[in-house]
Amino acid sequence: MSGGYRQQPGGAGGTTRKDGKRVAGKQAFPPPGSGGSKPNMSPRDLDYIPESVGGKEPQPAGSHIHDRARTGTSVGKEMPLVDSNAKVTGQAWYGDDVRLPNEVIGKILRSPHHYARIKSIDTSRVEALPGVLAVATGADSPHRFGVLPVTKDEHAMAVEKVRHVGDLVACVAAIDESTALEALNLFDVEWEILEPVFDPKKGLEDSDEPIHWRGKYHLARTNVQKRVFQEFGDRSLVEKPHAQSHGKWKMAGVHHGFTEPHAVVAHWDPNGRLQLYTPQQVPHYTHRALSTVLDVPMHQINVIRTFVGGGFGGKSDPFPHEMCAAILSRKSGRPVRITFDREEVYWINRGRHPSHIEVKMTADEDARISGFDIDALIDGGGFASFGHVTSYYNGVLATAPYELGSFHYTGARVWTNKPASGAMRGHGAVNTRCAVEVGLDEMAETMQVDPIDLRLANLLPPHSRTISGFRITSNGMREALEKVREGSNWDEKFRQLPLGKGIGIGCGFFISGSGLPIHWDPNRFPHATVHMQVDMDGGVTVHTGAADIGQGSTTAVAQVVSEVLALPIEMIHVRSHESDTSPVDLGSYSSRVTFMNANAAIRAALEIRERLLNAAWDILGYHPDNLVMNDRRIYYKHDPAIGVSYLKALHKAQEDKGALISSGAYRSPPMGGVHKGAAAGLAPAYSFSSYVAEVDVDVETGMIKCTNVWAAHDCGKALNPLAVKGQIIGSCHMGLGQVLSEKMVYGRTGHLQNPNLLEYKIPSVYEMPHVEPIIIESCDPEGPFGAKEAGEGPLLPILPAVVNAVYDAIGIRLRDLPLTPDVVFKGIEKALKQSEYDDPTDLPSPRLTHSALQPKLVARANEHKIRDKARQRTEDTSPYVNGVLFGFDPNLPLEDQVEGWRTATEPDPEQLAELGLAGRAWLKKEQRQMGGEQ
Amino acid sequence: MLMPPFTLHNPKTVEEACELAGMLLEKGEEFDWVAGGTDLLPNYKWHINPKPHVISLAKIDGTDTLSLHEIGCMARLVDLTTENGIHPLVVEAASKVASSLVRRNATIGGNLCLDTRCFWYNQGEDWRRSIDWCHKADCGTGADCRVIPNQNTLCVATYQGDIAPTLMVLDAEVHLIGPQGLRILPLAEFYQLDGMTKNVLKQGEFLLKITLSKESAKRTGTYQKLRVRDSWDFPEAGVAASWIEGDVSTLQIATTALESIPRCHPEEVAAILEDGWSGMDSVKALALSIRKAIKPVNNTSLPPRYRKSMVRVLTKRAVEKILEK
């Protein structure tokens, strides 16, 4: 035997007699016991142990509170996801893979009308059809539900009206699919057709029959679901701009395009409890909504999350079909399965809002950004979904990473008779971000400065506060910009490439977890809880409600537990599928999972670790401060020979109480302002990213091919660099789809014309550019081992990077997304008409000659670089708030220093006349103010 | 999605197939032919005009012949992209059809007889019900066309095959066989307006093979395809051009994906040649006149105005390319 310290508990001697029989009472715990596949302890991997605790892992961004829990086992190492074997061998069980004995098939009757009142539904012919086991209509489910408690506006099936083509009207369960399909033709529905609204601009106007009615809070008789006004800072700064940009954007709605269609199986078990199998990102919301809709207490429902074949935000609402399956199953007494066709997936939608966005921005003579003025009118479709939040995000998530003199935002979300929009990767931030970043490019052009330098000279530093009151902790924006500039060879290419070839920059800023759990007070119940159990065999079972939707949250949790306990990852078993066994968790949205869940898991693991170390102390006589945990062994730090195997320590710790059980939770710290809507966009940490994209544009056809992307993303600390790179490349793919080819096309009759994966054009691998993922590690003080999100933020910069690159290639600013070839061609035709040329190949390429501002910006950026480094490493702990760049003292309230510094959430009466498109919603009054419903 | 039930017939010989077709016709039973199934079966899954009987050509021997002069209807597109000896222009077009996955099943016969497409038509049943059906799949309602409203006599669904225009400019002939026997005609005469009629195939007839003359083998050409995703999209416009090298008077141009049928453009070419060939100027004039000759409608993913403009670019590129060779 050689190669280190054996891990098997007990020795060879003493437990067996010479004749091989057991000595009474001397038997050690049965083999294999030690866990892991290697019999001997591996040496400590110092490359993955931070400098601050004696390892060799460099920490340019400073040390971290979790450094002492690092063992060099898993964190920071490229690891395949723990569920990858199941997936690559086809054994992962997705929604439609669930097969229960005696199950029957449910089908949904969908509205053929955009907007109609249901006068009556006669189900007698359906019920008479042999093979039909249950029929349900809206009358079976009068209770409303919705993902946000403030906007519960959905029913399992239409109760009074249908609100879009494809809205649910009734459902039926039958012995097989063909019978169920046949049954759908036997419903007799009497309709009263209502006048539909498709154009969100029309939604701002009064209507005879608003799509929903909000009683005293309803805005006149419009279809406005939510309006937002926010104004911060010194608006006088924008009055005499040195440079400005003004762009009106039209962005088409896009869908998540996940591979797995929605599917659900519901089964009322023999004890009368509902077992519901569904590919959900947020099983807890479904759990709550089921309880409401079915009138059953939550503890009588077990929501089982199957593997999720992609979510991207599109599986985070509680869905009506989940309710339908439960209702049909209750009626029929049989398990009921409903699987969607692709067009049904598009009808339930929840994709990114079709938007009209207007961005005005100004800069002063020092190229400081004196104001952002954003107006976003977003098309919500038939239901509220996450729209309340989206309405805020479209504005507030543009308040960083730049320091602003002032910020003005008006937003409105309107109901239209289309499938409901909702949350999609980069929720609410993507469209405005694109408009803002392109605006910056345009301002840089007017000021004749390099757009990267313009950004570098206007960044908020680490540990600062945005104009809207968000608390920024770690911030790797500067490094991200520097890395992509270097990687792309920007300085050799920008404004120097021939016609048809272009390069562009774009940045991103996104939340890493939402600061406010929607359903409860964060001070009274944690965001995330993790339970941990270690029994005799040494395996660690982790119970979490975090929903792995392919992003690798299960792996992240397994990794951090493995790291803290110094156990191989195969000894960590994550159980996260059932609400019966999972602690309550908010699931996978707003990029919260790794941040919150891994933090909770670290706490739970630290508790186990303490007990193990105390047990080792008992055995070895060395205080835990002098003990090292490494690969299934605990030993005296100056002499590895004095040690005890993990199992032995574990068994010692278990002597009095059996399995070790622990629990860890995560709660976000108190933060943010007090103004209305201050909680929207608040997050315990923010991610930053910067991309450079290179494109080829065919000037004759308008075809764009994105060829190269340098993608830098600050994820705090890459717990698993492989997964982070995957997220960066995947985000890039998704964003490219939105900017180049994907759109939900609503034709002249208001129908969604392309509810299929042939005509809804998601780029294939063939259209993918070469993406160079660059991971930036700014080491977030509150993130697990310093980590922040990497799942959504990386999507943001690709859109503006491509749009800016197209400008660099052909000198034309396009603001109509996606940039399908016809849109580009139209732009080229227009440019030709305005020029002296006939042939597009003669068009001039934009060129740049630096103005006198350029060296000033470079100098300022260099100064800020030093400032930022000191702040990042907390060598400088002075307060910094947005406004310091404009000469304000961070130690005094800005309102006291600047006359006219505003924090307003409603427009002044004199502002009403000049508000943008969405701002017009502020011209209307709520019913209660009109003397209507009180 | 559930395929509607149908009876599948698997004749072993051409004669048996014709006999079967005749028999079904006599009984008044409706049927479809199926080759690779990549066009028909997705439509069936969407319940678009399904028939109670489907006759498969897959088991018939000798229908997958492949040579410079003869291509059997069951020749798979993937083989047209890899086999030696096929005309390079056909290879070029075949390798641009759909995706490699589809090309493994799809056949030349199916590609030439491709059903016309329209985004009011290629939709699921619930969807089509929501627009009260359309002329091409009216489910017995006599519904109007949704592209050109207020009429139900003309269907303007678009033919989006890639290979037809290339075979047209190579003067290919098609062999059609049915209960009434065999007939041979130029591919250029095979297609027939409108989007529902599609071609001259009579009930019970199917396309047996394509032949290319020795003359056509001398031709060289190119196929220009417009689509959003090069990986697998149907053409939004396609232009094929060929000539006998050095002799501009032999120039032929055909277009696809712009109207209900692919079309050869001999008049437009002749008009330009009449004025005397003057290099690039003639190319531009020709491109413009082809653009004027076609009338796309709004039923594919890119708008008709754009597709029309692109015909000019594609024609220009195609002719330039062959002249350069």
Interface residues (C-beta under 8 A of the other chain):
Chain A: R110 S111 P112 H113 V165 G166 E177 S178 L181 D341 E343 E700 T701 G702 S741 V745 G747 T749 H751 Q753 N754 P755 N756 L758 E759 K761 P763 S764 V765 Y766 E767 T820 P821 D822 F825 K826
Chain B: M1 L2 P5 S99 F119 N122 Q123 G124 D126 W127 R129 S130 I131 R146 L226 V228 R229 D230 S231 W232 D233 F234 S301 L302 P303 R305 Y306 S309 M310 V313
